[in-house]
Amino acid sequence: MRKITTRFALLMAAAAVMPLLAYGAVSMYSLRTGAQETVVQGNLNVARQVAEQIDLYVTGSVKILKAVAADLQQTGLAPWQQDRILKNYVLEFPEFQELTLIDESGKATISSRLGRPTVAVPGSESTKIAGTLMSKFSVDNDLLPTAVLAAPVTNGQRQVWLVGRLNLEEMWRMVDRIRVGNQGYALVVTGEGQLLAHGDPDEKSRVARGDKMQGHPLITALNQRKGDRTASAEYVGDRGTVLGVAATLPSLGWTVIIEQPQSEAFAIPLALQNQLGIAITIALLAMLVAGYFWGRSFIAPILALMRGTRALAQGHLEERVVVDSTDELGQLGLAFNNMADKLVELQEDVRKKERQAVFGRVAVGLVHDISHPIQNIGNSCKLLVKMFDDLEYRESFKRTVEREFEQVKRVLDDLRNLARPKPLERFPLDLNKALHGVAESMLPSAESSGISLETEFVFGPLYIEGDLYALNRIHRNLITNAFQATPPRGRVVIRTMRQNDEAIVEIADTGSGIPPSRLGGIFDDFVTTKKQGLGLGLALSKKMVEQLGGTIAVASEVGRGSTFTLRFPVTKARPAQLAAS
């Protein structure tokens, strides 16, 4: 019932909500893409501004150093005057911790320091900026980045170097003050990949170590884009997935990187996307619920017909459907009820004919099975009148009457057991021993029919819970059927096996076999192909096997023979006499 209603609701949703879903998906994609692009451009603008400020800071320091060099080139300056100029500039511009003049031999001649100078002219690894040399950066005693600048000074006929130690504390503090959102930080990397400054307090130790950043995704991207001064990417950093942007300083070749956690950078577009998704989901669920209930009311007649059809299939022919409509579904319901009425009539007619057929078969079988013993008894009675004085005949008459009455009693017992099965008493018994006794008793009948009766029993006793009389009757019936189906010089084999916790009995013959069309009904009541009998042997055998907790099955091939297989549960109990001994 739910399946067809659900499908109808889904069909409505597909027709009405799918366009909304498509529009929502496109809108969400456009919104997220546009918002992400806006965030990236905003962070890039921050990186560019920081790069410009750092560029101004460094180039301003270079200009200061060149201005000092220009003052020192004035003619006629005494050494004490040059010393005063250097000390004044150091006091006026805290960017420089030290200013020292170094001659051609590398010896310091004049210095702003009171003690021994600590600077030297940068070597071959230096960077040239506006005619000055800048060394690689290092960390001073205060864990602040510092570098050495050297500007040439013409002193008469000699060219000396004005060397200054540049203190980047202000740049450090400027980078430290930069925040993008609540968790976004800036970092500065030199052209050689050296980490110069980091805005995250937890990462400042990396500056002190002089970490190399050549493997950073943004540095790699900038190196691959020779003409582009900016780059952006999303990658996994120390704080999870981050959005990173980079901008280079045109004069120094340094790179300013802004990193911000992706969850914070895209928080607004993600929130809008979630809101839009929730709205679309609510609309879809509302449409599904409406379609479900409207579909139930629309499909209710079909569901009623389905229930009625299922009830008829299960044999409830009294089932009728109520369809309160005058359309095609109402006409279909009326036709269904008419069909059910017709089926009731046909079923009753079939039952009458089946009863007549069963009574006919029973009557024919009873007439055949009882008429012969009664006729023998009648003939013997007639002879008894004439030969009453013959004692030998009187004894023969007695045996004949007892035998024929036993046959009549057996037929009546079969009919009674079929209608009301007799309860069986179950005791532990050896299945091999019971079969051996049955085989011995039926060996003369096999020899008289020219049939070889063979036994193949599993080694040792095979104990089951059973009724000896019922088992003997089952086995005799199956063996007798095998004799009747097997021509002279044929074979009937009785074998036992043990498989897991089951005792298996097989009675196989080399007879004519059973056609496949009859295999499915050979255990039904009153089914027989013999000229005599009611056809109750196999039906009663099956009922008794099932009463004993077992199963019976048959496999047959026309012209090759049949094999009846009985399976019984093996028991751990033992017969009372055996247990007592």
C-alpha positions in Angstrom: 0.0 0.0 0.0 2.8 2.4 0.9 4.9 1.7 -2.2 2.4 2.9 -4.8 1.5 6.0 -2.6 5.1 6.8 -2.1 5.8 6.5 -5.8 2.9 8.8 -6.6 4.2 11.4 -4.1 7.7 11.1 -5.6 6.2 11.6 -9.1 4.5 14.8 -7.9 7.7 15.9 -6.3 9.7 15.2 -9.5 7.2 17.3 -11.5 6.8 20.2 -9.1 10.0 20.3 -7.0 12.7 19.3 -9.4 12.7 22.7 -11.1 13.0 24.2 -7.7 15.9 21.9 -6.9 17.6 22.7 -10.1 17.2 26.4 -9.6 18.3 26.1 -6.0 21.4 24.1 -7.0 22.4 26.7 -9.6 21.7 29.5 -7.1 23.7 27.9 -4.4 26.6 27.3 -6.8 26.5 30.8 -8.1 26.2 32.2 -4.5 29.1 30.2 -3.2 31.3 30.9 -6.2 30.6 34.7 -6.1 31.0 34.9 -2.3 34.3 32.9 -2.4 35.6 35.2 -5.1 34.7 38.2 -3.1 36.4 36.8 0.0 39.5 36.0 -2.0 39.7 39.5 -3.5 39.2 41.1 -0.1 42.1 39.1 1.4 44.2 39.8 -1.7 43.6 43.6 -1.1 44.8 43.2 2.4 47.9 41.3 1.3 48.6 44.0 -1.4 48.2 46.8 1.2 50.6 45.0 3.6 53.1 44.5 0.9 53.0 48.2 -0.1 53.5 49.2 3.6 56.4 46.8 4.0 57.9 48.0 0.7 57.6 51.6 1.9 59.2 50.7 5.2 62.2 49.0 3.7 62.7 51.4 0.8 62.4 54.3 3.3 65.1 52.7 5.4 67.3 52.4 2.3 66.7 56.1 1.5 67.7 57.0 5.0 70.9 55.1 4.7 71.6 56.8 1.3 70.9 60.2 2.9 73.4 59.5 5.6 75.9 58.4 3.0 75.3 61.7 1.1 76.0 63.7 4.2 79.2 61.8 4.8 80.4 62.6 1.3 80.7 66.4 2.1 84.3 67.6 1.7 86.3 68.7 4.6 84.4 66.7 7.3 86.6 65.7 10.1 86.4 62.2 11.6 84.7 63.6 14.7 82.1 65.3 12.6 81.4 62.0 10.7 81.1 60.3 14.1 78.6 62.9 15.2 76.6 62.5 12.0 76.3 58.7 12.5 75.3 59.0 16.2 72.7 61.6 15.4 71.1 59.5 12.7 70.9 56.5 14.9 69.2 58.5 17.6 66.8 60.1 15.1 65.9 56.9 13.2 65.4 53.9 15.5 65.2 51.6 12.5 69.0 51.5 12.5 70.6 50.0 15.6 74.1 50.7 14.3 75.8 52.8 11.5 79.5 52.1 10.7 81.9 53.3 8.1 84.1 50.5 6.7 87.1 51.1 4.4 88.3 49.1 1.4 90.2 46.6 3.6 87.0 45.9 5.6 88.1 47.7 8.7 85.6 49.8 10.7 86.8 53.4 10.9 83.9 55.3 12.4 80.9 53.8 14.2 77.8 54.9 16.1 78.4 52.1 18.6 80.4 52.8 21.7 81.8 49.4 21.6 83.2 47.2 18.9 81.2 47.4 15.6 79.1 44.3 14.8 78.4 44.8 11.1 80.3 44.0 7.9 79.8 44.6 4.2 77.3 41.9 2.9 78.9 39.3 0.7 77.9 37.6 -2.5 74.6 36.3 -1.1 73.3 39.9 -0.6 70.4 41.5 -2.5 70.8 44.8 -4.3 68.1 47.4 -3.6 68.4 50.9 -5.2 72.2 50.8 -5.2 72.5 49.4 -1.8 73.3 45.8 -0.6 71.1 43.9 1.8 72.2 40.8 3.6 70.0 37.8 4.5 67.9 38.2 7.6 68.8 36.9 11.0 67.3 37.1 14.5 68.8 39.3 17.1 68.9 38.8 20.9 65.3 40.0 21.2 64.2 37.4 18.6 63.4 40.2 16.1 64.4 40.0 12.4 67.4 42.1 11.4 69.4 42.7 8.3 72.6 44.6 7.2 72.4 47.4 4.6 75.5 48.8 2.9 75.7 51.9 0.8 78.8 53.1 -1.1 80.4 56.4 0.1 83.0 58.4 -1.8 85.5 59.9 0.6 88.0 61.9 -1.4 89.7 59.5 -3.8 88.6 56.5 -1.8 85.3 54.6 -1.8 84.2 53.3 1.6 81.0 51.6 2.7 78.4 52.9 5.1 77.0 49.8 6.8 73.9 49.8 9.0 72.0 47.2 11.0 68.4 47.5 10.1 65.9 46.7 12.8 62.6 45.4 11.5 60.8 45.6 14.8 58.2 48.0 13.4 57.5 45.8 10.4 57.2 42.8 12.8 54.7 44.7 14.9 52.8 45.8 11.8 52.4 42.2 10.6 51.5 41.2 14.2 48.6 43.7 14.2 47.1 42.4 11.0 43.9 40.3 11.5 41.6 39.0 8.9 38.4 38.0 10.7 39.1 36.5 14.1 41.6 33.8 13.0 43.3 35.1 9.9 47.0 36.0 10.1 49.7 37.5 7.8 53.2 36.2 7.3 56.1 37.6 5.3 58.6 35.5 3.3 61.8 36.7 1.7 62.7 36.0 -1.9 64.9 33.2 -0.8 62.0 31.5 1.0 63.0 32.6 4.5 60.1 33.2 7.0 60.6 36.8 8.1 57.5 37.5 10.2 54.3 35.6 11.3 51.2 37.2 12.8 50.2 34.0 14.7 51.8 34.1 18.2 52.0 30.3 18.3 54.1 30.4 15.1 56.7 33.0 16.0 59.2 30.3 17.0 59.4 29.4 13.3 60.8 32.9 12.6 63.5 32.3 15.2 64.4 29.0 13.6 64.6 30.7 10.2 62.2 28.2 8.6 62.2 27.9 4.8 58.9 28.3 3.0 59.9 27.2 -0.5 57.5 24.3 -0.3 54.5 26.5 0.6 51.6 26.0 -1.9 51.4 29.7 -2.6 55.2 30.2 -3.0 55.2 27.3 -5.4 52.2 28.8 -7.3 54.0 32.2 -7.6 57.2 30.6 -8.8 55.2 28.9 -11.6 53.5 32.2 -12.6 56.5 34.2 -13.5 54.5 37.3 -14.5 51.8 37.2 -11.9 52.3 38.9 -8.5 49.3 37.4 -6.7 48.0 33.9 -6.1 45.3 32.2 -4.1 44.6 28.6 -3.0 42.8 26.3 -0.5 45.1 23.8 1.2 45.5 22.0 4.5 47.7 23.9 6.9 48.6 23.6 10.5 45.1 24.7 11.5 43.2 22.6 9.1 41.9 23.6 5.7 42.7 27.3 5.1 42.2 29.9 2.4 45.5 31.5 1.5 46.3 34.5 -0.7 49.8 35.9 -1.6 51.1 39.2 -3.0 54.7 40.0 -3.8 56.7 43.2 -3.1 57.8 44.6 -6.5 61.1 46.1 -5.2 62.2 43.5 -2.7 60.8 40.3 -4.2 59.3 39.4 -0.8 55.9 37.7 -0.5 53.1 38.6 1.9 50.8 35.7 2.7 47.3 35.9 4.3 46.0 32.7 5.8 42.4 32.3 7.1 40.6 29.1 8.1 38.2 28.1 5.4 35.3 27.7 7.9 35.7 31.4 8.9 36.5 32.8 5.4 33.5 31.2 3.8 31.2 31.4 6.9 28.7 33.7 5.3 28.3 31.9 1.9 28.1 28.6 3.8 25.4 30.0 6.1 23.4 31.2 3.1 23.9 27.9 1.3 22.6 26.0 4.4 19.6 28.3 4.7 18.8 27.9 1.0 19.2 24.1 1.3 16.9 24.0 4.4 14.3 26.0 2.6 14.4 23.7 -0.5 14.3 20.6 1.8 11.2 22.0 3.7 9.5 22.7 0.4 10.2 19.3 -0.9 9.0 17.5 2.3 5.8 19.6 2.3 5.2 18.6 -1.3 5.9 15.0 -0.5 3.5 15.0 2.5 0.8 16.7 0.5 1.3 14.3 -2.4 1.3 11.3 -0.1 -2.0 12.1 1.5 -3.7 13.3 -1.7 -2.3 10.2 -3.4 -3.8 8.0 -0.8 -7.2 9.4 -1.3 -6.8 9.1 -5.1 -5.4 5.6 -5.0 -7.7 4.3 -2.2 -10.0 2.4 -4.7 -6.9 0.7 -6.3 -5.6 -0.3 -2.8 -9.1 -1.7 -2.0 -9.0 -3.8 -5.2 -5.5 -5.0 -4.3 -6.6 -6.1 -0.8 -9.6 -7.9 -2.4 -7.4 -9.6 -5.0 -5.0 -10.7 -2.3 -7.9 -12.1 -0.1 -9.2 -14.0 -3.1 -5.8 -15.4 -3.8 -5.7 -16.6 -0.1 -9.0 -18.4 -0.5 -11.3 -15.8 1.2 -14.0 -15.8 -1.4 -16.4 -13.8 0.8 -14.2 -10.7 0.4 -15.8 -7.8 -1.4 -14.6 -4.3 -2.2 -16.4 -1.0 -1.6 -15.6 1.7 -4.2 -17.6 4.9 -3.7 -17.2 6.3 -7.2 -18.9 6.1 -10.5 -15.8 6.4 -12.7 -13.7 3.6 -14.2 -12.4 2.6 -10.8 -16.0 2.2 -9.5 -16.9 0.1 -12.6 -13.7 -2.0 -11.9 -14.8 -2.6 -8.3 -18.3 -3.7 -9.4 -16.7 -6.1 -11.9 -14.5 -7.4 -9.2 -17.4 -8.2 -6.9 -19.3 -9.9 -9.7 -16.2 -12.0 -10.4 -16.0 -13.0 -6.7 -19.6 -14.0 -6.7 -19.0 -16.2 -9.8 -15.9 -17.7 -8.2 -18.0 -18.7 -5.2 -20.5 -20.5 -7.5 -17.7 -22.2 -9.4 -15.9 -23.3 -6.2 -19.1 -24.8 -4.8 -19.7 -26.6 -8.1 -16.1 -27.9 -8.1 -16.4 -29.1 -4.5 -19.6 -31.1 -5.4 -17.8 -32.7 -8.4 -14.7 -33.4 -6.3 -16.8 -35.1 -3.6 -18.6 -37.1 -6.2 -15.3 -38.2 -7.8 -13.8 -39.1 -4.4 -16.9 -41.0 -3.4 -16.8 -42.8 -6.7 -13.2 -43.8 -6.3 -13.8 -44.9 -2.7 -16.8 -46.9 -3.7 -15.0 -48.6 -6.6 -12.0 -49.4 -4.3 -14.3 -50.7 -1.5 -16.3 -52.8 -3.9 -13.1 -54.2 -5.4 -11.2 -54.8 -2.1 -14.1 -56.1 -0.1 -16.0 -58.0 -2.8 -13.2 -60.5 -3.3 -12.8 -61.5 0.4 -16.6 -61.7 0.8 -16.9 -63.8 -2.4 -14.3 -66.2 -1.0 -16.1 -66.4 2.3 -19.4 -67.0 0.5 -18.0 -69.7 -1.7 -16.4 -71.4 1.3 -19.8 -71.2 3.2 -21.5 -73.0 0.3 -18.9 -75.7 0.3 -19.1 -76.0 4.0 -22.8 -77.0 3.7 -21.8 -79.9 1.5 -18.6 -80.8 3.2 -19.5 -80.1 6.8 -18.4 -83.5 7.9 -14.9 -83.1 6.3 -12.7 -82.0 9.2 -9.8 -81.1 6.9 -12.1 -78.8 4.9 -13.5 -77.2 8.0 -10.0 -76.3 9.1 -9.3 -74.9 5.6 -12.6 -72.9 5.8 -11.5 -71.4 9.1 -8.2 -70.2 7.7 -9.8 -68.8 4.6 -12.4 -66.8 6.6 -9.8 -65.5 9.0 -7.5 -64.4 6.1 -10.2 -62.7 4.2 -11.7 -61.0 7.2 -8.2 -59.7 8.0 -8.1 -58.2 4.5 -11.5 -56.5 5.0 -10.3 -55.2 8.4 -7.1 -53.8 6.9 -9.1 -51.8 4.3 -11.4 -50.4 7.0 -8.4 -49.5 9.2 -6.8 -47.6 6.3 -10.0 -45.6 5.9 -10.2 -44.9 9.6 -6.5 -43.9 9.9 -6.9 -41.6 7.0 -9.8 -39.7 8.6 -8.4 -39.8 12.1 -4.7 -40.8 12.4 -3.9 -43.1 15.2 -1.4 -41.7 17.7 1.9 -43.4 17.6 4.0 -44.3 20.6 7.7 -43.5 20.1 10.5 -45.5 21.8 14.2 -45.8 21.0 14.8 -48.5 18.5 17.6 -49.7 16.1 16.5 -48.8 12.6 19.0 -51.4 11.1 17.5 -54.2 13.2 14.0 -53.3 12.2 14.8 -53.2 8.5 16.7 -56.4 8.7 13.6 -58.1 10.1 11.3 -56.7 7.4 13.8 -57.7 4.7 13.9 -61.3 6.0 10.2 -61.6 6.1 9.8 -60.3 2.5 12.6 -62.4 1.0 10.3 -65.3 0.0 8.0 -62.9 -1.8 11.0 -61.4 -3.7 12.3 -64.9 -4.7 8.8 -65.9 -5.9 8.7 -62.8 -8.1 12.2 -63.4 -9.5 13.6 -60.2 -7.9 16.9 -59.8 -6.1 16.4 -58.2 -2.6 19.7 -56.6 -1.3 20.5 -54.8 1.9 23.3 -52.2 2.5 23.2 -51.2 6.2 25.5 -48.7 7.8 27.9 -50.2 10.3 26.7 -50.4 13.9 23.2 -49.7 15.4 21.3 -46.7 14.1 19.0 -45.5 16.9 15.9 -43.3 16.3 12.7 -42.5 18.2 9.9 -44.5 16.5 7.0 -46.9 16.6 8.1 -50.4 15.4 4.7 -51.4 14.1 4.3 -48.1 12.1 7.9 -48.3 10.8 7.4 -51.9 9.7 4.2 -51.0 7.9 5.9 -48.1 6.1 8.8 -50.2 5.0 6.6 -53.1 3.9 4.4 -50.8 1.9 7.4 -49.2 0.1 9.1 -52.6 -0.5 5.9 -54.1 -1.8 5.5 -51.2 -4.2 9.1 -51.7 -5.3 8.4 -55.4 -6.0 5.2 -54.5 -8.0 7.1 -51.9 -10.1 10.2 -54.1 -10.8 10.1 -56.8 -13.5 11.7 -60.2 -13.0 15.5 -60.2 -12.7 15.4 -56.7 -11.3 16.9 -55.4 -8.1 15.5 -53.9 -5.0 18.1 -52.4 -2.6 17.5 -51.4 1.0 20.3 -49.2 2.4 20.8 -47.1 5.5 23.1 -44.1 6.0 24.0 -41.6 8.7 24.5 -38.0 7.8 25.2 -35.5 10.5 22.3 -36.0 13.0 20.0 -37.8 10.6 19.3 -41.5 9.9 18.6 -42.0 6.2 16.7 -45.0 4.7 16.7 -45.5 0.9 14.5 -48.1 -0.9 15.6 -48.2 -4.5 14.3 -50.4 -7.4 15.2 -50.9 -11.0 11.5 -50.8 -12.1 9.7 -48.7 -14.7 9.9 -45.4 -12.8 7.4 -42.7 -12.3 6.6 -40.0 -14.9 7.6 -36.4 -13.8 3.9 -35.3 -14.2 2.9 -37.7 -11.4 5.7 -37.2 -9.0 4.1 -34.2 -7.3 0.9 -36.0 -6.3 2.0 -39.6 -5.4 1.6 -38.9 -1.7 -2.0 -37.6 -2.1 -5.0 -39.5 -0.9 -6.7 -41.9 -3.3 -4.0 -41.6 -5.9 -3.1 -45.0 -7.5 -2.3 -46.6 -10.9 -3.0 -50.1 -9.7 -5.9 -52.1 -10.8 -6.9 -52.7 -7.1 -6.6 -50.7 -3.9 -7.8 -47.3 -2.7 -4.5 -45.5 -3.3 -3.9 -44.9 0.4 -0.6 -46.7 0.9 1.8 -43.8 0.2 -0.5 -41.2 1.7 -0.7 -43.1 5.0 3.1 -43.8 4.9 3.8 -40.1 4.6 1.5 -39.2 7.5 3.1 -41.8 9.7 6.6 -40.7 8.8 5.7 -37.1 9.7 4.2 -38.3 13.0 7.6 -39.8 13.8 9.3 -36.4 13.1 10.8 -37.5 9.7 10.4 -36.7 6.0 9.9 -38.8 2.9 10.8 -37.9 -0.7 11.1 -39.7 -4.0 13.4 -39.4 -7.0 12.5 -41.3 -10.1 13.5 -41.7 -13.8 11.3 -43.4 -16.3 12.8 -46.7 -17.4 15.6 -46.6 -14.7 13.7 -47.0 -11.5 12.7 -45.0 -8.3 14.3 -44.3 -5.0 12.3 -43.4 -1.8 14.3 -41.6 0.8 13.2 -41.4 4.5 15.0 -39.2 7.0 14.6 -39.5 10.8 16.4 -37.6 13.6 19.0 -39.7 15.4 18.5 -40.1 19.1 21.0 -40.5 21.9 18.5 -42.6 23.9 18.8 -46.4 24.0 16.1 -49.1 24.3 15.1 -50.0 27.9 16.4 -53.6 27.8 19.8 -52.4 26.4 20.1 -49.7 29.0 19.2 -52.2 31.8 21.9 -54.7 30.6 
